[in-house]
Amino acid sequence: MKPNWELNNCCNHEQVVFLVTVAVCTVVILALWRTVLLRPFKLVTVFLHEASHAIACKLTCGHVEGIQVHADEGGTTQTRGGIYWFILPAGYLGSSFWGMVLILASTNLLTARIAAGCFIAALLIVLFIAKNWTLRGLCIGFIIFLGVIWILHETTKVKILRYIILFIGVMNSLFSVLDIYDDLISRRVHSSDAEKFAEVCPCPCTGVGWGIIWGLISFVFLCGAVYLGAVILS
């Protein structure tokens, strides 16, 4: 079937449910951003942020010495070699990319299952290479969490696997924008990725400038994911 790129006759029931769920997830994330209730999901987002740094390092022939996620919602990735100006923006932009992938995966039960399975597999791998117990505990906790949600989905009437994948996807898509605001606008964190990137990049742009650029790109990823999701469900 030819994709309905123009979204003619929008919106059918599935599209309405998808768009409303994205909107609800966005409102919930914004409302609970600074509360403890959202912390486990924020730590998962930090993990994907740091994992994206690690992937960029490996893609540029560098060596990843370790990944840490801290209880204060920070994280570090120790790398050696690789292309620094490629590794630095990969955290925020990679997190946005994974958010888009998860949002699109949530449009279909099969792809939601695949996304959940890949997520669990990635957490199992990281569990054995994590450098601190916060990350290890996060891996164990989310493996159990996703496993329970998956079992409930397959054996009961609690069919929420797709919505959990969607929520994590929206969380990752929004993380870049909200975290950049926290680190570069509401308070200045000189060790942020954007500040470091401004130091190594020859372009005449400050850390705040790069943060805004990355935030806008992340917002485009989110809008693109919502549009493509609506196309898939048309």
C-alpha positions as CSV (number, residue, x, y, z in Angstrom):
1,M,0.0,0.0,0.0
2,K,1.3,3.5,-0.9
3,P,2.1,5.6,2.1
4,N,-0.3,8.5,2.7
5,W,2.3,11.2,3.1
6,E,-0.2,14.0,2.8
7,L,-2.3,12.4,5.6
8,N,-5.5,12.7,3.6
9,N,-8.6,12.0,5.6
10,C,-6.7,12.2,8.9
11,C,-7.5,11.1,11.5
12,N,-8.7,7.5,11.9
13,H,-9.1,5.9,15.3
14,E,-5.5,4.6,15.6
15,Q,-4.1,7.9,14.6
16,V,-6.2,9.8,17.2
17,V,-5.1,7.3,19.9
18,F,-1.5,7.7,18.9
19,L,-1.5,11.5,18.8
20,V,-3.5,11.8,22.0
21,T,-1.1,9.4,23.8
22,V,1.9,11.4,22.6
23,A,0.3,14.6,23.9
24,V,-0.5,13.0,27.2
25,C,3.0,11.6,27.6
26,T,4.4,15.1,26.8
27,V,2.2,16.8,29.4
28,V,3.0,14.2,32.1
29,I,6.8,14.4,31.4
30,L,6.7,18.3,31.6
31,A,4.6,18.2,34.7
32,L,6.7,15.6,36.5
33,W,10.2,16.6,35.1
34,R,11.6,17.7,38.5
35,T,9.9,15.0,40.6
36,V,11.1,11.7,41.9
37,L,8.4,9.9,40.1
38,L,10.1,10.4,36.7
39,R,13.6,9.6,38.0
40,P,13.8,5.9,36.8
41,F,12.8,6.9,33.3
42,K,15.2,9.9,33.3
43,L,18.0,7.5,34.3
44,V,17.1,5.3,31.4
45,T,17.3,8.3,29.2
46,V,20.7,9.2,30.6
47,F,21.8,5.7,29.9
48,L,20.8,6.0,26.2
49,H,22.5,9.4,26.1
50,E,25.8,7.9,27.4
51,A,25.4,4.8,25.2
52,S,25.1,7.1,22.1
53,H,28.4,8.7,23.1
54,A,29.9,5.2,23.3
55,I,28.5,4.2,19.9
56,A,29.9,7.4,18.3
57,C,33.3,6.6,19.8
58,K,33.3,3.1,18.4
59,L,32.1,4.3,15.0
60,T,35.1,6.6,14.8
61,C,37.5,3.9,15.8
62,G,37.9,5.0,19.4
63,H,37.9,2.8,22.6
64,V,35.1,3.0,25.2
65,E,36.7,2.5,28.7
66,G,33.5,2.7,30.7
67,I,29.9,4.0,31.1
68,Q,28.4,5.3,34.3
69,V,25.0,6.6,35.2
70,H,24.8,8.5,38.5
71,A,21.9,8.7,40.9
72,D,21.8,12.5,40.6
73,E,20.7,11.9,36.9
74,G,24.2,12.6,35.5
75,G,26.4,10.3,33.6
76,T,29.8,9.9,32.1
77,T,31.3,7.9,29.2
78,Q,35.1,7.4,29.4
79,T,36.5,7.2,25.8
80,R,40.0,7.1,24.3
81,G,40.6,8.1,20.7
82,G,37.8,8.6,18.2
83,I,36.7,11.9,16.8
84,Y,35.8,14.2,19.7
85,W,33.6,16.6,17.8
86,F,31.5,13.7,16.6
87,I,31.3,12.0,20.0
88,L,30.2,15.1,22.0
89,P,26.9,15.9,20.1
90,A,26.1,12.2,19.8
91,G,24.7,12.1,23.4
92,Y,21.8,14.5,22.9
93,L,21.2,13.8,19.3
94,G,21.6,10.1,19.7
95,S,19.1,10.1,22.6
96,S,16.6,12.0,20.3
97,F,17.2,9.5,17.5
98,W,16.5,6.5,19.8
99,G,13.4,8.4,21.0
100,M,12.2,8.6,17.4
101,V,12.9,4.9,16.8
102,L,10.9,3.9,20.0
103,I,8.0,6.2,19.1
104,L,7.8,4.6,15.6
105,A,8.2,1.1,17.1
106,S,5.2,1.8,19.3
107,T,2.8,2.1,16.3
108,N,2.8,-1.7,15.8
109,L,2.7,-4.5,18.4
110,L,5.3,-6.6,16.6
111,T,7.8,-3.7,16.4
112,A,7.0,-2.8,20.0
113,R,7.9,-6.4,21.0
114,I,11.2,-6.1,18.9
115,A,12.0,-2.8,20.6
116,A,11.4,-4.2,24.1
117,G,13.5,-7.3,23.3
118,C,16.4,-5.2,21.9
119,F,16.1,-2.9,24.9
120,I,16.3,-5.9,27.3
121,A,19.3,-7.4,25.4
122,A,21.1,-4.0,25.5
123,L,20.6,-3.7,29.2
124,L,21.9,-7.3,29.8
125,I,25.1,-6.4,27.9
126,V,25.6,-3.2,29.8
127,L,24.9,-5.0,33.1
128,F,28.2,-6.8,32.7
129,I,30.3,-3.8,31.6
130,A,28.8,-1.1,33.9
131,K,31.3,0.7,36.1
132,N,29.0,1.6,38.9
133,W,26.1,0.1,40.9
134,T,23.6,2.8,39.9
135,L,23.8,1.7,36.3
136,R,23.8,-2.0,37.3
137,G,20.7,-1.5,39.4
138,L,19.0,0.5,36.6
139,C,19.7,-2.3,34.2
140,I,18.3,-5.0,36.5
141,G,15.3,-2.8,37.4
142,F,14.3,-2.1,33.9
143,I,14.9,-5.7,32.7
144,I,12.4,-6.8,35.4
145,F,10.0,-3.9,34.6
146,L,9.9,-4.6,30.8
147,G,9.8,-8.3,31.4
148,V,6.7,-8.0,33.7
149,I,5.0,-5.6,31.3
150,W,5.6,-8.0,28.4
151,I,4.3,-11.0,30.4
152,L,1.2,-9.1,31.5
153,H,0.6,-8.1,27.9
154,E,0.8,-11.7,26.6
155,T,-1.1,-13.3,29.4
156,T,-3.7,-10.8,30.7
157,K,-5.9,-8.0,29.4
158,V,-3.3,-5.4,30.5
159,K,-2.2,-4.4,27.0
160,I,0.2,-1.5,27.7
161,L,3.5,-2.7,26.2
162,R,3.2,-0.3,23.2
163,Y,2.4,2.6,25.5
164,I,5.4,2.0,27.7
165,I,7.6,1.9,24.6
166,L,6.0,5.1,23.4
167,F,6.4,6.8,26.8
168,I,10.2,6.0,26.8
169,G,10.4,7.2,23.2
170,V,8.8,10.6,24.0
171,M,10.9,10.9,27.1
172,N,14.1,10.5,25.1
173,S,12.9,12.9,22.4
174,L,12.2,15.6,25.0
175,F,15.3,15.0,27.1
176,S,17.6,16.9,24.9
177,V,15.4,20.0,24.9
178,L,14.7,19.9,28.7
179,D,18.2,18.9,29.8
180,I,19.8,21.6,27.7
181,Y,17.5,24.1,29.3
182,D,18.5,22.9,32.7
183,D,22.3,22.8,32.0
184,L,22.7,25.9,29.8
185,I,19.9,28.3,30.3
186,S,18.4,28.0,33.8
187,R,21.9,27.3,35.2
188,R,25.3,27.2,33.5
189,V,27.1,23.9,33.7
190,H,30.6,24.4,32.2
191,S,31.2,20.7,31.9
192,S,28.2,20.1,29.6
193,D,28.7,18.5,26.2
194,A,27.7,21.7,24.5
195,E,30.3,23.8,26.4
196,K,33.0,21.2,25.6
197,F,31.9,21.1,22.0
198,A,32.2,24.9,21.7
199,E,35.8,24.6,22.9
200,V,36.9,22.1,20.3
201,C,34.8,23.2,17.3
202,P,36.3,26.0,15.2
203,C,32.8,27.4,14.5
204,P,32.2,30.8,16.3
205,C,29.3,29.5,18.5
206,T,29.0,29.4,22.3
207,G,28.0,26.4,24.3
208,V,24.5,27.9,24.8
209,G,24.3,28.4,21.0
210,W,25.2,24.7,20.3
211,G,22.8,23.7,23.0
212,I,19.9,25.6,21.3
213,I,20.9,24.1,17.9
214,W,20.9,20.6,19.4
215,G,17.6,21.3,21.2
216,L,16.0,22.4,17.9
217,I,17.3,19.3,16.1
218,S,15.9,17.1,18.9
219,F,12.5,18.9,18.6
220,V,12.6,18.2,14.8
221,F,13.2,14.5,15.6
222,L,10.1,14.5,17.8
223,C,7.9,16.2,15.3
224,G,9.3,13.9,12.6
225,A,8.5,10.8,14.7
226,V,4.9,12.0,15.3
227,Y,4.4,12.7,11.6
228,L,5.9,9.4,10.5
229,G,3.9,7.6,13.1
230,A,0.7,9.1,11.8
231,V,1.7,8.1,8.3
232,I,2.3,4.5,9.3
233,L,-1.1,4.4,11.0
234,S,-3.0,5.9,8.1
